[in-house]
Amino acid sequence: METKRNEKVDPTEVKYRHIRNYDFNGDISNRGGITIAYREPNSNTIEFAVARCNPSDNFSRKMGRIIATGRLNSVNWRETLNMSFGEFHANIQNLV
């Protein structure tokens, strides 16, 4: 869901990004990968948590979302960054 400039962002809305591994042929592998759960509590703060799938396991978006969301709701696993949503998206692969 895209928000317009004058709309307020729901600080409790969790969004997801899935990053997949590639095999030797350059195709998306069904093994391993990363799921990132994140939310924007205010305009310059991003909270996120990561779930990594073992390279020997089949990647599951559903399980990745469950684990990453649980970690996002845990103070011990959650990371907080002072950056805008756009900066977070531009640098997401460098952050994990």
C-alpha positions as CSV (number, residue, x, y, z in Angstrom):
1,M,0.0,0.0,0.0
2,E,1.5,3.3,-1.0
3,T,0.8,6.4,1.1
4,K,0.4,9.9,-0.2
5,R,2.4,12.7,1.3
6,N,-0.6,14.1,3.3
7,E,-1.7,10.6,4.6
8,K,-0.4,9.4,8.0
9,V,1.4,6.1,8.1
10,D,0.0,3.5,10.4
11,P,2.9,2.9,12.9
12,T,1.6,-0.6,13.6
13,E,1.5,-1.7,10.0
14,V,4.1,-4.4,9.4
15,K,5.6,-4.7,5.9
16,Y,7.8,-7.4,4.5
17,R,10.7,-7.8,2.1
18,H,11.9,-11.2,0.9
19,I,15.5,-11.6,-0.4
20,R,16.2,-14.8,-2.2
21,N,19.4,-16.7,-3.0
22,Y,20.4,-17.5,-6.6
23,D,21.8,-20.8,-7.9
24,F,24.9,-21.4,-10.1
25,N,22.8,-20.7,-13.3
26,G,21.6,-17.3,-12.0
27,D,18.0,-18.6,-11.3
28,I,16.2,-18.0,-8.0
29,S,17.0,-20.9,-5.7
30,N,14.4,-22.6,-3.6
31,R,17.0,-22.9,-0.8
32,G,17.9,-20.3,1.8
33,G,16.9,-16.6,1.8
34,I,16.0,-13.8,4.1
35,T,12.7,-12.2,5.2
36,I,12.7,-8.7,6.7
37,A,9.7,-7.4,8.7
38,Y,9.7,-3.7,9.2
39,R,7.5,-0.8,10.3
40,E,7.7,3.0,10.5
41,P,6.7,4.2,14.0
42,N,7.3,7.8,12.9
43,S,8.6,9.6,9.8
44,N,12.3,9.2,10.5
45,T,12.5,5.9,12.4
46,I,12.4,2.4,11.0
47,E,12.1,-0.7,13.2
48,F,13.1,-4.0,11.6
49,A,13.9,-7.7,12.3
50,V,15.4,-10.4,10.1
51,A,14.7,-14.1,9.7
52,R,17.3,-16.1,7.8
53,C,16.5,-19.4,6.1
54,N,19.2,-22.0,6.3
55,P,20.7,-22.6,2.8
56,S,19.9,-26.3,3.2
57,D,16.2,-25.6,3.9
58,N,13.4,-24.7,1.4
59,F,12.5,-21.0,1.6
60,S,9.0,-20.3,2.9
61,R,7.6,-16.8,2.8
62,K,5.0,-17.8,5.4
63,M,7.5,-19.1,7.9
64,G,9.8,-16.1,7.3
65,R,7.0,-13.7,8.0
66,I,6.0,-15.5,11.2
67,I,9.6,-15.6,12.5
68,A,10.5,-12.0,11.4
69,T,7.3,-10.6,12.9
70,G,7.9,-12.3,16.2
71,R,11.4,-10.9,16.3
72,L,10.1,-7.4,15.3
73,N,7.8,-7.5,18.4
74,S,10.7,-8.6,20.6
75,V,12.9,-6.0,22.2
76,N,15.9,-8.4,22.1
77,W,15.7,-9.0,18.3
78,R,14.4,-5.7,16.9
79,E,16.7,-3.1,15.4
80,T,15.9,0.6,15.2
81,L,17.3,3.0,12.7
82,N,17.0,6.7,12.4
83,M,16.4,7.1,8.7
84,S,13.5,7.7,6.3
85,F,11.5,4.9,4.7
86,G,13.2,5.8,1.3
87,E,16.7,5.5,2.7
88,F,15.8,2.2,4.4
89,H,14.5,0.7,1.1
90,A,17.5,2.0,-0.8
91,N,19.9,0.4,1.6
92,I,17.9,-2.7,2.8
93,Q,20.3,-5.3,1.4
94,N,23.3,-3.6,3.0
95,L,21.7,-3.5,6.4
96,V,21.2,-7.3,6.9
